[in-house]
């Protein structure tokens, strides 16, 4: 998409559609009088009468009836009270704009940036939120229907109507917003892929393509190499499968010495039947998305590759599927993980934590001095927090608080759960091994994440359980049902913030 680097006025708009924010008190809006005069005197009366809605996130589409070389219609975006407007509100509103632009098959459009600004939200902020929100809202799930002959629609160009004195900053902000949206959409598409089209090998191939594109260092370990290393966590989960597992490592080197890298660890289970602890048939549908953690990490690496923050990153993804066969692992098995710790298997459907155990250990071995693991790990997080909240565990308050600043900025809700010594005792309770992989259904989310915590030692660590937030059961402001790409933006934003601290 081309961003026209020329500040437009209302009179010089060269697109057929203009996006305008409208609030209850137009007198607070910069240059509203000029716009009202440009559009027509009836506009204020229509707004007062409710024909143009100021309700938050309500869209009103009106024709532009004056003589103009290009402009055909205005898309008004309701913003309610300007003083109450948040960046999350603006992002969500632009998500709905993206959906409308797609429905209208618009190729080029203009945005009046100042119509969305407040005392705390600048034109550059609006530009970023527009680039991000519109890109997220515009996304649709790729499908395989043979009856569809609809041509894929894309936006060719956007024009910015602004009086900002720093046009370069405004354009750069929009571009960064687009980068964030594109990365989330890449992650969404990975999550939405059918499991026969996304195996561990396919996921590794995608990671390799990122490495080529962004000059990352890449390492892909196959089954024979994992056996040689003794990665019993991943290998046990893979035992029942025809498809070979992969351990994927990407390194972004902001410095030559690769000092103090943060480790991003993703669960990449490309399909989860539950193994011999078999899922019910209804619970099995949708398990193509059990690699949402891997998608989040790869999406974040997309942004990191584009923006090149001043922070070293090592991304590690353990990938396999969890199938049933005569060779599959089973309850009562005892496995030895890459760390050397042994695990009594009580539930083969608690497989993701076994994969993460090896991947986390490997990330530490690769030099990670802090860790964030991301996984669609437990149904327990949905029971505890619902579908719209990511659950978290952490062993370092300062590290978690810094992460939360990044999460608040991206408007991705994260809630920290407690991990007590009693919880750890239950994870360590076994007559035959160091740990068990399923202490019980109560506190399930805590036990799942706490199990991973057994492999991080004193390294600052955050566990993110995205089982509820990785998949949307219905359309929402920022996208369709299906994979959400949750945590892509927060992970990348956190890495950027860490780089800015240096």
C-alpha positions in Angstrom: 0.0 0.0 0.0 1.3 3.4 -1.0 1.1 6.2 1.6 0.9 9.6 -0.2 3.6 11.8 1.4 1.7 15.1 0.7 -0.5 16.8 3.3 -3.9 17.2 1.7 -6.5 19.9 2.4 -10.2 19.3 1.9 -10.1 21.0 -1.4 -7.2 19.0 -2.7 -8.5 15.5 -1.8 -7.9 13.2 -4.7 -9.7 10.1 -3.5 -13.4 9.2 -3.7 -13.8 8.7 0.1 -12.8 10.7 3.1 -12.9 9.3 6.7 -13.9 11.8 9.4 -14.2 11.5 13.1 -17.2 13.2 14.7 -17.9 13.9 18.4 -20.9 15.3 20.3 -19.2 18.7 20.8 -17.9 19.7 17.4 -16.7 23.0 18.7 -13.9 21.2 20.4 -12.7 19.8 17.1 -9.9 21.6 15.3 -10.9 23.1 12.0 -14.5 21.7 12.3 -15.9 25.0 11.0 -13.8 24.8 7.9 -14.9 21.2 7.3 -18.6 22.0 7.9 -18.4 24.8 5.4 -16.6 22.5 3.0 -19.3 19.8 3.3 -22.3 22.0 3.6 -24.3 24.0 6.2 -26.8 21.2 6.7 -24.2 18.9 8.3 -24.4 20.3 11.8 -28.2 20.0 11.8 -28.0 16.4 10.6 -25.6 15.6 13.4 -27.8 17.3 16.0 -30.8 15.4 14.7 -28.9 12.1 14.9 -28.8 11.5 11.1 -25.0 11.5 11.4 -24.3 9.5 14.6 -21.8 10.6 17.2 -22.2 7.3 19.1 -18.8 5.6 19.7 -17.8 3.4 16.7 -21.0 4.1 14.8 -20.4 4.7 11.1 -22.5 6.9 8.9 -21.9 7.1 5.1 -23.1 10.2 3.2 -22.6 11.3 -0.3 -20.6 14.5 -1.0 -23.1 16.5 -3.1 -20.9 19.5 -3.9 -19.0 19.7 -7.1 -15.6 18.1 -6.6 -13.1 16.5 -9.0 -12.8 13.3 -7.0 -14.6 13.2 -3.7 -17.9 11.2 -3.8 -18.7 10.3 -0.1 -17.8 10.9 3.5 -17.5 8.1 6.1 -18.3 9.6 9.5 -17.0 7.8 12.5 -18.8 8.4 15.8 -16.4 9.2 18.7 -18.9 10.2 21.4 -17.3 12.5 24.0 -13.8 13.6 23.0 -12.6 13.9 26.6 -13.3 10.2 27.2 -11.7 8.9 24.0 -8.9 6.3 24.4 -6.4 5.0 21.9 -8.2 1.6 22.2 -11.4 3.3 21.2 -9.8 4.9 18.2 -8.1 1.7 17.1 -11.4 -0.3 17.3 -13.2 2.5 15.4 -10.6 2.2 12.6 -11.1 -1.5 12.7 -14.7 -1.0 11.7 -13.6 1.5 9.1 -11.4 -1.2 7.6 -14.3 -3.6 7.3 -16.4 -0.8 5.6 -13.6 0.0 3.2 -13.4 -3.7 2.2 -17.2 -3.9 1.8 -17.1 -0.8 -0.4 -14.2 -2.2 -2.5 -12.4 1.1 -2.0 -8.9 1.3 -3.6 -7.9 4.7 -2.3 -9.1 6.7 0.6 -8.3 9.8 2.7 -8.3 10.3 6.5 -8.7 13.7 8.2 -6.3 13.0 11.1 -7.2 16.0 13.3 -10.8 14.9 13.5 -9.6 12.0 15.7 -7.1 13.9 17.9 -7.6 14.8 21.6 -5.5 16.5 24.2 -3.5 13.3 24.7 -3.9 11.6 21.2 -1.7 13.4 18.6 -2.0 13.3 14.8 1.0 10.9 14.8 -0.9 8.7 17.3 -4.0 8.7 15.1 -1.9 7.8 12.0 -0.5 4.8 13.8 -3.9 3.7 15.1 -5.4 4.1 11.7 -2.7 2.1 9.9 -3.0 -0.6 12.5 -6.8 -0.6 13.1 -7.8 -0.4 9.4 -5.3 -3.2 8.5 -6.7 -5.4 11.2 -10.3 -4.7 10.3 -9.7 -5.3 6.6 -8.5 -8.8 7.1 -10.6 -11.8 6.0 -9.9 -15.5 6.5 -8.4 -17.2 3.4 -10.7 -20.0 2.2 -10.8 -22.9 -0.2 -14.3 -22.6 -1.7 -14.3 -23.5 -5.4 -17.4 -21.6 -6.2 -15.9 -18.2 -5.3 -14.7 -16.1 -8.2 -14.4 -12.8 -6.3 -11.1 -11.0 -7.0 -9.0 -10.4 -3.9 -9.4 -6.7 -2.9 -6.6 -4.6 -1.6 -6.1 -0.9 -0.8 -3.7 0.7 -3.1 -3.1 4.1 -1.4 -4.0 6.3 1.5 -3.9 10.1 1.7 -3.6 12.0 4.9 -5.5 15.2 5.5 -3.5 17.0 8.2 -2.0 20.3 9.3 0.8 18.6 11.2 4.1 20.4 11.0 6.0 17.1 10.9 4.5 15.2 8.0 7.4 12.7 8.0 6.6 11.6 11.6 2.9 11.2 10.7 3.6 9.1 7.6 6.2 7.0 9.6 3.6 6.4 12.3 1.1 5.2 9.8 3.7 2.9 8.2 4.5 1.3 11.6 0.8 0.8 12.2 0.6 -1.1 8.9 3.6 -3.2 9.9 1.9 -4.2 13.1 -1.4 -5.0 11.4 0.3 -7.0 8.6 2.2 -9.1 11.2 -0.9 -9.9 13.2 -2.7 -10.9 10.0 0.2 -13.2 9.1 -0.2 -14.8 12.5 -4.0 -15.1 12.0 -3.5 -16.8 8.6 -1.1 -19.3 10.1 -3.7 -20.1 12.9 -6.5 -20.4 10.4 -4.6 -22.9 8.1 -6.1 -26.4 8.1 -3.8 -28.9 9.9 -3.2 -30.9 6.7 -1.7 -27.7 5.2 0.3 -26.7 8.3 2.6 -29.4 9.7 5.6 -28.8 11.9 7.7 -28.9 8.7 5.5 -26.3 7.1 5.9 -24.1 10.2 9.6 -24.5 10.0 9.6 -23.5 6.4 7.7 -20.4 7.2 10.2 -19.5 9.9 13.0 -20.0 7.4 11.4 -17.6 5.0 11.3 -15.0 7.7 15.0 -15.6 8.3 15.8 -15.0 4.7 13.6 -11.9 4.5 15.0 -10.3 7.7 18.5 -11.7 7.9 17.8 -13.7 11.1 20.0 -16.5 12.1 18.0 -19.7 11.9 18.3 -23.3 13.1 15.8 -26.1 12.4 16.3 -29.3 14.4 14.6 -32.4 13.0 13.6 -35.7 14.8 17.0 -37.3 14.6 18.7 -34.2 16.1 16.1 -34.0 18.8 16.7 -37.7 19.7 20.4 -37.0 19.8 19.9 -34.1 22.2 17.5 -36.1 24.4 14.4 -33.8 24.0 12.0 -36.2 25.5 9.3 -33.6 26.0 8.7 -32.9 22.3 9.6 -36.4 21.2 7.0 -38.0 23.5 4.2 -35.8 22.2 5.3 -36.7 18.6 5.5 -40.4 19.2 2.1 -41.1 17.7 2.5 -39.1 14.6 3.6 -39.7 11.1 4.8 -36.1 10.8 8.2 -35.4 12.2 8.6 -32.7 14.9 10.7 -29.5 14.6 12.5 -27.3 17.0 12.7 -23.9 15.4 15.2 -21.2 16.5 15.4 -17.6 15.1 17.9 -15.1 16.4 17.6 -11.4 15.8 21.0 -9.8 16.5 20.8 -6.2 17.4 24.4 -6.4 18.5 27.2 -8.5 17.3 27.9 -10.0 20.7 24.3 -11.1 21.1 24.3 -9.9 24.7 21.3 -10.2 27.0 18.7 -11.6 24.5 15.1 -12.0 25.5 13.7 -15.4 24.7 10.3 -15.7 23.1 9.1 -19.3 23.3 6.0 -20.5 21.4 3.9 -23.7 21.5 3.6 -25.0 18.0 1.2 -28.0 18.3 -0.2 -28.0 14.8 -3.1 -30.3 15.8 -4.1 -31.7 19.1 -6.3 -34.8 19.4 -5.5 -35.1 23.0 -3.7 -38.4 22.4 -4.9 -41.4 24.4 -6.5 -38.9 26.8 -8.7 -38.2 23.8 -10.7 -35.0 23.4 -14.5 -35.3 22.8 -15.4 -34.7 19.1 -16.7 -31.2 19.7 -13.6 -30.2 21.6 -11.4 -31.4 18.8 -12.8 -29.1 16.2 -10.7 -26.0 16.1 -7.5 -27.7 17.4 -5.8 -26.5 14.2 -5.2 -23.4 16.2 -3.2 -25.0 19.0 -0.1 -23.5 17.5 -1.4 -19.9 18.3 1.6 -19.4 20.6 4.0 -20.1 17.8 2.0 -17.8 15.5 2.3 -15.0 18.1 6.1 -15.4 18.3 6.5 -15.5 14.5 4.2 -12.5 14.1 6.3 -10.6 16.7 9.4 -11.6 14.8 7.9 -10.1 11.6 7.6 -6.7 13.4 11.0 -7.0 14.9 12.5 -7.8 11.5 10.8 -4.7 10.0 11.5 -2.2 12.8 15.0 -3.5 13.9 14.8 -2.6 17.7 17.9 -2.3 19.7 17.3 -5.5 21.6 18.6 -9.0 20.9 15.9 -11.7 20.6 16.0 -15.5 20.4 12.7 -17.1 19.4 12.3 -20.8 20.0 9.3 -22.8 18.8 8.6 -26.5 19.6 6.4 -27.9 16.9 4.6 -31.3 16.5 1.1 -32.6 16.4 -0.4 -34.8 19.1 -1.9 -37.9 17.5 -3.2 -41.3 18.5 -1.6 -44.5 17.2 0.0 -47.7 18.4 3.2 -45.8 19.0 1.7 -42.8 20.8 2.7 -42.0 24.4 0.2 -42.8 27.1 -0.7 -42.2 30.7 1.7 -43.8 33.2 4.7 -43.2 30.9 7.7 -41.6 32.4 9.7 -39.3 30.1 13.0 -37.5 30.4 13.0 -33.9 29.2 15.9 -32.0 27.7 16.7 -30.5 31.1 17.2 -34.0 32.6 14.1 -33.7 34.7 11.7 -36.6 34.6 7.9 -36.4 34.2 5.2 -38.8 35.0 2.5 -38.5 32.3 -0.9 -38.5 33.8 -2.7 -36.9 30.9 -1.6 -37.0 27.2 -3.8 -34.0 26.5 -1.5 -31.9 28.8 1.0 -32.1 26.0 1.8 -28.4 25.3 3.7 -28.0 28.6 6.0 -30.9 27.7 6.8 -29.2 24.4 7.4 -25.9 26.1 9.6 -27.6 28.8 12.2 -28.6 26.1 11.8 -25.3 24.1 12.3 -23.2 27.2 15.3 -25.1 28.3 16.8 -24.7 24.8 16.1 -21.0 24.8 18.0 -20.6 28.0 20.9 -22.7 26.5 20.9 -20.2 23.6 21.6 -17.4 26.0 18.2 -16.0 26.9 18.4 -13.9 30.1 14.7 -13.4 30.3 11.8 -15.5 28.9 8.2 -15.2 27.7 6.4 -18.3 26.7 3.1 -18.1 24.8 0.7 -21.0 24.4 -2.9 -22.1 23.9 -2.2 -24.2 27.0 -5.4 -24.8 29.0 -9.1 -24.7 28.9 -8.7 -23.7 32.6 -7.8 -20.1 31.6 -11.2 -19.8 29.8 -13.0 -21.1 32.9 -11.2 -18.7 35.1 -11.1 -15.5 32.9 -13.4 -16.0 29.9 -12.6 -15.8 26.2 -11.3 -12.2 26.2 -8.5 -12.3 28.7 -5.0 -13.7 28.5 -3.9 -15.4 31.7 -0.4 -14.9 32.9 2.1 -16.3 35.5 5.4 -14.6 36.4 8.3 -15.1 38.7 9.6 -11.5 38.6 7.4 -8.6 39.5 9.5 -5.9 37.8 9.8 -7.8 34.6 6.0 -8.5 34.6 5.2 -4.8 35.3 7.3 -3.7 32.4 5.6 -6.2 30.2 2.2 -4.9 31.3 3.0 -1.4 30.2 3.5 -2.8 26.7 0.2 -4.7 27.0 -1.7 -1.7 28.1 -0.4 0.3 25.2 -1.6 -2.3 22.7 -4.9 -2.7 24.5 -4.4 -6.5 24.9 -5.9 -7.5 28.3 -3.6 -9.7 30.5 -4.4 -10.8 34.0 -1.8 -12.3 36.3 -2.7 -15.4 38.3 -1.0 -16.6 41.5 1.6 -19.4 41.5 2.0 -20.5 45.1 4.4 -22.9 46.8 1.5 -25.3 47.3 0.8 -25.3 43.6 4.5 -26.1 42.9 4.3 -29.0 45.4 1.4 -30.5 43.5 3.3 -30.2 40.2 6.2 -32.0 41.9 4.1 -34.7 43.4 5.0 -38.1 41.9 6.1 -41.5 43.3 8.2 -42.2 40.1 9.4 -38.9 38.6 10.4 -35.4 39.4 7.2 -33.9 38.1 3.7 -34.9 37.0 2.1 -33.2 34.0 -1.5 -32.9 35.3 -2.0 -32.4 39.1 -5.8 -31.9 38.7 -8.6 -30.0 37.1 -8.8 -27.4 39.8 -6.4 -24.5 39.2 -5.7 -26.1 35.8 -4.3 -22.9 34.2 -1.9 -22.4 37.1 -0.7 -26.0 37.0 -0.1 -25.8 33.3 1.9 -22.7 33.4 3.6 -23.6 36.7 4.9 -26.8 35.0 6.7 -24.7 32.5 8.0 -22.6 35.3 9.8 -25.6 36.7 12.2 -25.3 33.7 13.1 -21.6 33.9 15.0 -21.5 37.2 15.8 -18.0 38.4 15.5 -16.5 34.9 12.9 -13.7 34.8 9.9 -15.4 33.2 6.3 -14.7 32.0 3.9 -17.4 30.9 1.0 -16.3 28.7 -2.0 -18.7 28.3 -3.9 -17.5 25.2 -6.3 -20.5 24.9 -9.3 -18.1 25.2 -7.9 -15.1 23.3 -6.2 -16.8 20.4 -9.5 -17.6 18.6 -12.5 -15.4 18.2 -15.8 -17.2 18.2 -17.5 -14.3 16.4 -16.7 -11.2 14.3 -15.3 -8.4 16.4 -14.2 -4.8 15.9 -10.7 -5.7 14.8 -11.4 -8.7 12.7 -13.4 -11.8 11.7 -14.0 -14.9 13.7 -11.1 -17.3 13.8 -7.5 -16.7 14.7 -6.8 -13.3 16.4 -3.1 -13.1 16.4 -3.2 -12.1 20.0 0.0 -11.1 21.7 1.9 -10.4 18.4 1.6 -6.6 19.0 2.3 -6.8 22.7 5.4 -9.0 22.4 6.8 -6.7 19.6 6.0 -3.6 21.5 7.7 -4.9 24.6 10.9 -5.8 22.7 10.8 -2.3 21.2 10.4 -0.7 24.6 13.3 -2.8 26.0 15.4 -1.6 23.1 14.6 2.0 23.8 15.8 1.6 27.4 19.3 0.9 26.2 
